[in-house]
Amino acid sequence: MKKILFICLMLVFSLPKAFSQLDIQYQKPDKAILDLADAPMTPSIFVNNKGSHIILLERNRYKSIAELSQKELRLAGLRIDPVTNISSRQSYSTGISIQEVGKKEVVTVKGLPENSLLSNYSWSPDQSKLAFTNNTTKGIELWILDINTATAKKLTSDNLNANTGRPFTWFRNGEELLVKVLPENRKPLIDKTTAIPQGPRVSVNDGKKAQNRTYQDLLKDKADEFNFEQLVLSDLYKVSLTGEKTKWKKPAMYDDIYFSPDGNYVMVSTIEKPFSYLVPFYRFPSTTVVYDKNGQEVKTLLKVPLIEDLPKGFMAVRKGKRNLRWRSDKSSTVVWAEALDEGDPENEVEFRDALYQLDAPFNGEPRELMKTTNRYGGATWGNDNTAVVYDYWWNTRMQKTYLINPSNNNIAPKVLSERNYQDRYNDPGDFVTKRNQYGLSVLEMDGKNVYLNGRGYSKEGIRPFIDRLNLKTGKKVRLWRADGKNSLERIHNEIDIKKGLILTSIQSKNTYPNYYLRNIKSKKAPQQITFTENPFKSLENVHKEVIKYKREDGVELSATLYLPLGYDKTKKEKVPMILWAYPREFKDKSSAGQVTVSDHEFTYPWYGSPIFWVTKGYAVLDDAAFPIIGEDDEEPNDTFVKQLVGNAKAAIDAVDKLGYIDRERVAVGGHSYGAFMTANLLSHSDLFAAGIARSGAYNRTLTPFGFQSEERTYWDAPEIYYEMSPFMHSDKMKTPLLLIHGEADNNSGTYPMQSERYFNALKGLGATVRLVILPKESHGYRAKESILHLLWEQDQWLEKHVKNKKETVNQ
């Protein structure tokens, strides 16, 4: 086996790029698909916490290839537009409107700039104003919107620095913002295309293990280091709502900035040197300092070294303080977790983490609040005597929820729930919160009662609910549950849970999701407050249903079945089918078999969806369940291929039994890990006529320190890496495969070389294969030209190799 693996590793680096190039321009799919793909984009919507106003954001469905072709620097895990100083992959809205709840009138915001490119929205603490940024050709401006007057105005020139995220933070008084601004003395960037190297690039290791995943866009040389530093450096300015600017702090590589609940302190994290060529910027050294609101240093809370050598395993963490946050129910108290197992999941200990707090002015000794059995996963704060803390452990998929008394750690934590977090049917829900005097979220409490908002996955379908829980007795009362018979209703937020007022969205397969005000204490119908029409009218009469079936080993599965437009179910014409899926790992069969989709969900043909092809005479089996299960000491991937084929066969058998499809004309497709699935299915089964694999990874030896949910390294389990790699079984490929990949894929492990080398191997071995590299595209695709061409490629492939399949293919 090791000899074979060595030969395969050598092969991947030695295969020539001997494939035929086609001179092809961007194409468009036929009208049925194009009309759906080119439908107008509906506004995105968000609602303030009071439920009084709705913000509607106009947006374009796609970027253009010209936009994606603008200059981009890829540094330390960031993709930056060096001209405007914001993420080069940022999404924008083009206009803002406001609707007052209870009124149908929509008011267009006045004062917005022409050709707006708006992003980074943030409510003021009292939610009377909305701050956001606008892109110009030169940079980023800060703007402010007054909700009551529906008027926007510009606060700064286009010199903000958004390269590490949103470039501003509200002061708690709601009258000022702390803003990252480009330093006046920022040095010119190095143009690597013309710079003369001053020496070789040298990397060393002193014997420590540094087992990191295959990150993309890492720093490569001194020029990258210099450019990264210049692009991340910012001044901090205090900017008033009148536009008055005051220098707050000198230049540094500022990252996270959080005001204390009372606004008297600011926790500021800065990126430090030395940089790394192995990990992204968020694992570079950092320093966290607390300042007062005037910018005077109060206390250095944390210095984190470069993190290149964590212990092995998904539950590994660094030593020392981590997850520093303000307690939302206290004026100025910092909380954090520290590992009790040295951050190494291999160490057997009674408790994994401890939770601490420290009150302003941060000079005393930290006070321990509790110890957690598993890794600390966050907290929902209530008051001096009540808080809810969460922990989890990935290896067992278990989660605990604790009730603690933050003022008295002599009172033992009470376990409120302990469950497999993949068990959706028994998910108790999330605790309902309210905004406190600081404008922050804390537990909504009514005496000893709290409330839970559940997503409502169940055997009867998706039926969200509201429960009341008594923290003293543990008694739970169901206050409301969605009907779920003819529509899907989801809870958006709780306006006033004590009065029973919640905001929900309601949709059906033909009804676009709209927002409703519902009083769960009343029998009255909910009040509709948005009125967005279905933009995909041509799909209104498509047959859609969730089907349930079993795998050969008894695992329960499900998928959403669409039949072709106009299909007569009584005649049961045998039509071609497209199966689309994404494998997911589980630790138990029960959770793997749970249904988490609904046939009441709106039929939305986004660009990556196979639903377009119901207009072309295909049945579509979408979101097909593809669980990979490893119970007890067995890992899911120990039997990955066998389970993959079992899932696929069960899905095809289920639809074939209904009498709708020609099982000789079934295609399979997927994106990312779904592409990996597709290639494996074509290599290890004869179930399909063709496949479509987008942006996948096909040689797992190129991701030797783990991938997806696989913790083991290549050297721990070489046979697993070999068996799971479609590249290693290229000689078995006898089915036409369409490979598509973004030229600038930034996802860990799915660099474009994965598709290029797999194509080389398949071509060399005589397979029917086509490789499409989309210029400028990342792991997800953005440009209109790319997406329309993608749809055309997929349509041509399916028409040739599935609908009009010839029996002689690859014989």
N, C-alpha and C positions, 0 to 999 in steps of 0.2 A: 504493500500500500504506500509506504513512504517513498519508494522509488517512483511509483506512478505519479504521486503528487509532485515530486521534484521535476519530473519530465513535463508535467502540465504547467508548473510554474515557469519553467524555461520557455515553453511553447507560447505562453501569453506575451512574453516580451520579444519573441523572435518572429512571430507571424508578420509578413509584409502587408502593407496596405494595398492589396492587389484587387481592388474592386472597381467596377466600371462606374464612371461618373456620368450622370445625365445632365444636360443643359436644360434646366427647367426653371420657369418663372413661378411666382406665387399664383396659385390657382384658387378658384372658388367652387364650392359644392353646388349641386343643382338647386333649383328654386325651392323645393319643399324643405330642404335642410337650411338653405340660406335665409329664408324668411324667418325661421325660428332663431337662427344664430344671430341675425341682425335686428331682432325686435328691440324696440326702445327700452332702455333701462329704467325701471321704476325707482323712485327716490328711496334712499335708505332713511330709516326713521329712528329717532330715539326720543324718549320722554323724560321730563324731569321727575324727581322723586315725589313731588307733590301731586303729580298727575294733572297738572294744570295746563301745561303747554307741550306741544309736539314740535320737534325740529325735523324738517324734511330737507334732506341733502340731495341735490341733483348730481348726477354722475354719468360719466360715459362708460359704456360696457367694456371697452377695450382701450389700451394704449395703441399708438401707431409704431411701426417698425422704425420710423425716424426718431421717435422719442427714445426707444430702447437703444438706438445707435449713438446717442449722445455720450460724451466721454464719461467713463466710469473707472474708478479705482477700487480694487478688491483687496482689502487690507484687514488682517486680524479678525476675519469673520464678518466684517462690514462691507457693504457695497455702497460707495459714496459718489455722488455727483460733485466733483471738486470745484465746479463753477458756482453752484447754488448752495452747497454745503447742507445737503439733506440726503437721505437714502435715495439712491438712484432707482430703487424699485418701489418707491412710495406711491400709494394710491391717493387720488384726489377727488374732491367734489368740485362742481363748477358753479354752484349756486345754493342759496339757503332760503327756505321759506319757514314761516311759523304759523301754526294753527292752534288756536285756543280750544282746549277740550270742551266739548259741548256745542261748538260752532263748526259749521261746514266750511266757512270762509278760510281760505289760505292766503296769508299775507306774504308777499315777496319782500325780503329784507332790502332796505334802501342803503345806498352808500357803498356797496361792494365794488371792488375794482373790476375793470373790464378784463375779459379772458382770465377769470379767476381760476386758480389752482389751490384749493383750500384743504387743510388737514390739521391734525394735532388739536382737536377740540377738547376744551376743558371748562367745566362749570366753575363759576365763582363759588365760594363757600355757601352763600345764601341762594345760589342758583338764579339770581336775577340777571346775570350776565354770562356770556359765553366767550372765552378767549380762543383764538385759533391763529394759524399762520397762513400766509399767502405766498406762493412762489412768483417771483419775477424772473426775467432772463438773467439777472445778476445774483439773486439771493433770496433770502427768506425774510418776510415782514411779519410783525406782530399786529394783530387786529383784535378788536373787541366789539361784541354785539350786545346791545341793550335789549333784553327780551320784551320789555313793556312797550318800547317805542319801535321795535323792529328796525333799528338803525345800527349800522356798523360804521366804525371809524378806524383809521390806521393809527397805531401808537408808536411804531419805530420805522426806521428805514430798513432796507433789505440787507442787513448785516448780522442776522442771527446765525447761530451754529447749532444745527439739528443733526449733526453727524452721529451722535450717540443716542438719538431719540428726541422726544418732545423738548424743545429748548426753553421752556418757561415753567414756572410753578407759582401758584397764587400765594401771596401772603394771606394769613388767616383773617385780616381785616377786610379783605375783598376790595381794597382800594389800590393795591399795588401788586406787581408781579416781579419775581426774581428771574432774570433772563440771561441766557447764555449768549454772549455777543463775540463776534470774531475779534481777536486782538488786533490792535492797530499795527503792531510791529511783527505780524506773522510773516515768516520768511517764505519766499517763493518755493513752490514744490519742485522736486527733481523730476525732470522728464527722462524716464529710464530708456526711452528709445534713442536718445542722443548722449546720455551720460557715459563717461568713460570709466569702466570699473577700476577701482584702486587696489584690488586684490581678490583672492578667491573667497568663496563662502565656506566656512568651516564650522561644523557642529561637533560637540563632544559630549560624553557622558562619563560620570565618575563611578559608575557601577550600580547606580540606583535604577530600579525598574520604573519606566515611564510608559505604561501601557495605555495609550490614548487611541480613541477612535479616529477614523480617517476624515478629519475636519477639512473643509474647503476654505479657500481664500485666505490662507495663512500668510504671514510675513515671510519673505524669502531672502532679503538682503538688507544691507544698511540703508539703501535708498528707500525701501519700504518702511523701515523703522522711522526714518526722518519724515517721510510724508505722513505716516500715521500720526506722529506726534503733532505736526503742524495742523493737521486736519481736526484733531480732537481738542487742541488748546482753545480755551475760551476765557474771556473776562466775564465776571458776573456783575450785572447792573440791576439796581432797583428801578423799576419803571412804574410811574403812577398812571392813573386812568386819564390824566391830562397830557400824558406823553413826556413828562419831566423825567430825566434820567440822572441817576446817581451811582457812581462807581461803588460796588459793594465788596468785591474781592479781585485781587490781581490774577493774571493768567495762570491756569492750571488745566490739567486734563480731567475736567469735571465729568462725573457720570451721574449717579443718583443723588437727588436732592429732595429731602422730606422735611416739611415743617412739623414741629410738635403740635399737638391738638390745640394748645392755647396760643400758639403762634409766637411764643417768646424765644424758641430755639429752632435751629435748623441743623439737621443731620446731613452732612455733605460727604460723598465718597469721591475720591479722585483716583485715576489710574496712574500707576507709578512704573518706574523702570526697575529691573531689566525686562525688556520685552522677550517674547518667545517665538520660535519658528515652529513649535509643535502644537500649540493650543491657541484658541481665539482670545480676544482681548479680555473677556470676562473671567479669564483665569490668569491674567497678568497680576502683578502685585497691586495692592490698593491700600488706601488709607481712609478711614472714616473718622471725621472730626465733627464735634458739635460746636456750633457758633451761636451767639445770641442773635436776635433779629437785626442788630445793627452791624453784624459781621465781625464781632470780636470773638476770638477763640476762647472757648470754655473748657473743652476736654477732648483729647484724642482718645477715642474709644477702641480703635482697632487698627492694627497693621497686619495685612495679609501678605505673605510671601508669594512668589511665583508658584503656581500649582501645576506641575507637570507630572507628578509621581504619586497620584492617589492609589490606595490599595485597589485590588481587583474587585469588581462587582458593582451592580447598579446601586447598591445601598451604601457604597463607600462615600465618605465625606472627609473634608480636611479637619485637622485638629483645631481647637480653639473656638472662639465665638463665631457664630454664623447666623444668618437670618435676622439681622438687627432691624427692629421696627419699633415704632411708638405704640404704646398701648392706647387704643382709640378712646377708652373710657376715662383716662387720666390726663391731667393737664400736660405733664412732661415727664413721662416714665418710659425708659427704654427697656425692651425685652429682647432676649436672644436665646439660642440653644447652643449647647456644647456637647460633643460626643463623649460618652463614657466608655466607649470601646476602642478608643484611639482612631475612630473613623473607619475601622476595618471590620466588615461584616463577618469575617472568618473568626474573630474573637468571640468566644462564648461568655456572655455576661448576663446578669439579671436585668439590667436596664441599659438601653442603648444611648439615651440622651437625657440631659437635664435642662430645664427651662429656668432662666434667671431674669431678674428685673433690677433696674437701678434708677432711682429717682434723681431729679435735678436737685442740686447742681452737679451731680455725678462724681462726687468726691468720696462717698461712703463705700462700704462693702456691698457687692451684689447680694441679693437675697434669692435663695432658691425657692421656686414656686412648686416644682414637682419633678419627678423622674418619669420618663416614658418607657414602656416595654419595648416599643419599636422606634423607628426614626421619627422625630418630631415633624409634623406636617402642617402646623399652623394653629391659630386660635381665633375664636369669636369672643370678644370681651363684652361683659355685661355691666357689672358694677364692682364695688369693693369686695363683695362676697360671692360673686357669681361669674364664672367664665367657663367656656367650653374649649377643650384642647383636643387635637387630633394627632394620632400617629399612624404609621403604616409600615408594611414590610413587603417589598416587591416580590421576593422569592416565594412567599406563601399567599400573596395577594390579600393579606389580611389588614384590616383597619380597625383601630379602637377609637372611641369617642369618650372623653372623660369630662365629668363635671368637677370643677375644683373651686376652692375658696382662695382667691389670690391673697387675702389678708392673713391667712392662717394655714401654713403648710403642715401643721400638726393634724389637720383634718384630712384623712386619707381621701385621695381622689375616688370618685364614684364612677364606675364604668357604665355609661349610658347605652352603648352598643359595641359589639364586637362581631365583625362580619367580613365575609369575602367581598371586597369592593367590586368584583366583577359580577356579583350576584345582584342584578338590577331589579329583580322582582321583590327583593327584600330590602331595598334601599329605603331607609326611614325618611330621607329628604334632608334639605338644608335648613338651618335655623333662620327664621325670619328676623331681619334686623330693622332698625329705625335710625334716623339721623338724630344725633344728640346735640347738645348746646355748641359743640365744636364743628358741627356739620359733618361728622363722621359716623360710620355705621357701628352700632352696638346692638346687643340682643334686645329684641322686643319682648318685654316682660310684663305680665299682669299678675302681680303677687308672685306665687311660686310657679305660675304657668308660663310656658314659652310656646312658640309656634313653629311648625315645620312645613316647608314647601317641598312637596315631592314630585318628581318627574313622572311617576305613575306607570312605569313599565309593569305589565302584568300579563297573565294568560288571556285576559279579556281585551287586550289591546293597550294602547297608551292612554292612560286616564290620570292626569295630574291631580294632586290633592292638597288640601290644607288640614293639618292635624294640630290639636292642642295637647301639649305634654305637661304633666305636673311633675316638676323636678323632685319633689319630696316623696311622692307616692309611686312615681313611675307610670301612673295611669295615663293612657292616651285616648283621645276622643277625636273621631273623624268629623270635621266641620263641613267639608265640601269635597266632592270628587267629580271630575268632569264626566259627562255622560258618555262620550266616545262612540255613539252609535252611528252617526252620520257625518261627523266632522272630527277634526283634531283640534283641541283647545289646549294651549300652553300658557302657563303663568309667566308674565313678563316681570312684574314686580308688585309689591304690596303697597298700596297707597296709604291705607289705614286699616291694619288688620283687626284692630279692636272693634272698629265699626263694620268690618266685613268687606271693605272696599279693596278690590284687586284689579290690576290691569292684565288682561289676557290677549292673546292673539288666537284667532279662529280661522281655520282653513279647511278645504276639502280638495279632492284631486283636481277639481275644475275651478275652485274659488281661491283667488290669491289671498295670502294671509293679511288680515286687517286687524286693527286693535279695537278692543272692547273694554268698557268699564263694567265690572260685574260686582254686585253685592251678594256675597255668599250667604248672607242672612235673609235675603229676600228671594221670593219665587219669581220675581219679575225677570223678563229676558234681559240679557246684558245690552248695554247701550253702545252701538257702533260709533267709533270716533275717527276712524280713517276709512277712506273709500277708494282704495287703489283697485283698478280693473285688471282682469287677467290679460297679460300681454301675449299669451300663447293660445289664442282662440282655436287654432287648427288642431290642437290636441284635446279639445274638450270632450270628444266622444270616444277617446281611446279607452279600451277596456283595461282596468288595472285592478289587481288583487294580490294580497299577500298569501302565498301558498306555504303549506307546512308539510314536511316529509321527513324521512329518517335515513340516516346513513346505515350502511350494512352492519356496523357494530352497535346500532341502536341509538346513536346520538341524534337528538332532534335538531332539524335544520329548518330554515325558512328563507324566502326570497320574495321579491316583488316582481310579479309577472305582468308584462304589458303585451297585448295582442295588437297586430297591425290595424291601422285605421280602416274601419269598414269591415273588419273580420266577422264572418258569420259563424258563430259558435256551434250552430246546429249542423252545418255542413262539415266542419272540422277538416278544412283543407290543410294539407301538410306544408308548413311554411318553414323557411330557414330561421335560425335563432342565434342571438348573440347573448352569451353569458358573460357578465361583468362582475368581478369580485375583488376582495382584498383579504388575505389571510390574517387571522388574529389568534394570539396564543392564549390558552386558558390552563388553569390548574385543576379543573374539575368539569365533568361532563354536564352537570346540571346547569352551571352558569353558561357553558358554551351553547346550550340548546335554547336559551331564552330569546324571545322575539323582541327586537328593539326598533322595528319599522312598522309603519301603518299604511294601509291602503287609502287612508283619508289624507295623507300628505299631498300637498299641491304638487302637480306634475311640472317640474321646473327643469327644462333642458339646458343646463349650463354647459359650457364648452367641452368639459371632459366627460359628459354623460353619453351613454349609448342610446338614449331615448329617441334621438333624432330618427333612428332607423325604423321606428314604427310607421313613419311616413313612406318608407320604401319597401314595405311588405314583409318586414321581419318581426318575429316575436322577440322580445327583450326580457331576459331574466336578470334584473339589476339587484345590487346589494345582496347577492347570494351569500349565505353564511358559509364561511370557510374556516371553521375553528381548527386549530392545531392544539391538541390536548396532551398534557403530560401530568399525570396524577402522582401524588406521593413523591417518591424519589426520582421518578422518571421525568426527563425534560421533554417539553413539547417537540423539539426538533429531532429527538431520537427516532421518531417515525414520521418525519415531515412529509416525505414523498408519498408514502402509503396513505396517509390521511388526506393529502391533497387530492390524489386520484379518487379516493373514496368520496370526498365531498363533491367532486365534479360529476362522477357517475351517478350519485344519488340525485343531483339537481336535474341532469338530463333525463334520467329515468322518470322523475316525478312529472315533468312536463310532457314527456312522451306518453306516459300513462293517461294523461288528459286527452290525448289524441290530436294535439295541435301542431306538432313539429315533425319535420323530416330529420331524424337523428343523424343522418349522413351529412347534413348541411348545418352544422353547429359551429360557431366561432367562439373563441374565448379571448377576453381582453382584460387589461388592468394597467394601472399606473403605479410606478414606484415599486413597492413590494408586491403589488398586483401584477406588475410586469414580470418580476422574478417568478411569481406563481405561474404565469402564462407560459414562460419558457420551460419551466419544469414539467408542466402538464403535457406540452407537446413532445417533450423528450421521453416521457415515461408512460404515455398512454396513447391509444389510437381513437380517442373519443371525439376529436375535433377535425374540422375541415381546414381551419386556418386560425391564426392568432394575431393579436395586436398587443405589442408590449411597449409601453411608453416610459421613458426615463427610469429604467431599471438598473439593477446590479446583477451580474450573471456569473461572476467569478468571486466566490467568497474568500479565496486566499488573498485577494486584494483588500480585504477588510479583516485582517488577522486578529485584531483585538476585540472582536465582537461585532454584532450587527443586529438590527431590529431588537428582538427580545432575547437574543443569545448572549449570555454572559461569558461563556467559555471562550478561551482564545483558540486559535488554530492549533497551537501546540498542545492544548488540553484535549482537543477532540478532532484530530485531523480527518478521521473518517467521516465525521458529520459535515465538515466544510467541503469535503470532496463530494459526498453523495448529494448535498444540497445545491451544488453549483451546476447550472445548466451548461456552462462552458465545458466542464469536464465530460459531458455526455453529448457533445456536439455531433458525434458520429451517429447518434441515435435519432437525430432530427430528420423526420420524413414529412413534415407538415409545413406548408407555407407560413412564414412569419414576417410580419411588418414590424420593424424596430424604429421607434421615434425617440429622439433625445434633444433636449435643449443644449445648444452649444456652450452655454454659460451656467450649467447646472451647479448650484451651490449646496446641494443636500449632501450630508455626510455619507460617503460610500458610493454615491451614484454619479460619479464624474463621467463625462461623455466617453472616456476611454473604455468603460465597461461595454457600451453598445458597439463601439468601433471594433474592439478586439473580438467580441462575440460574433459580429458580422464576418470578420476576417476568417474565423474558424469555420463558420457555417458555409461560407462561400468556398473555402478550400476543400471542404468535404462534400460539396455538390448539393447543398440544400437550396430550396427556393426561398429566398430572403431578400428583403428590401430595407435599406437603412436611410432614414430621413433625419438630417441634422438641421434643427431650426436655429438660424442665426440669432444671436443676442439673447436667446431665451434661457430662463433659469429652470428650476425644477418644476415650477408651474409656468404656464405660458400666458403671455399678456398681450402681445401685439395682435391687432385685428388681422393683419396679413398672415401671421403665423397660424392663427386659430382657424381661419377659413381654409387655409391650405391643409392643415391637419385634418379637418373634416373631409376635404376632398380626397386626401390620401386614403383615409379609412374607408370612405365610400367606394373608391375604385378597387381597393383590396377585397372588400367584402363582396362586391358584385362579381369580381373575377373568380375568387377562390371559394366562395360560399354559395351565393345564390345561383351562380352559373357554374358550379363546380364540375370539373371533368374527372371521370373515374381514373384517368391515366396519370394524374398529377403524382409526380415523385415515384412512379412505379418503375 
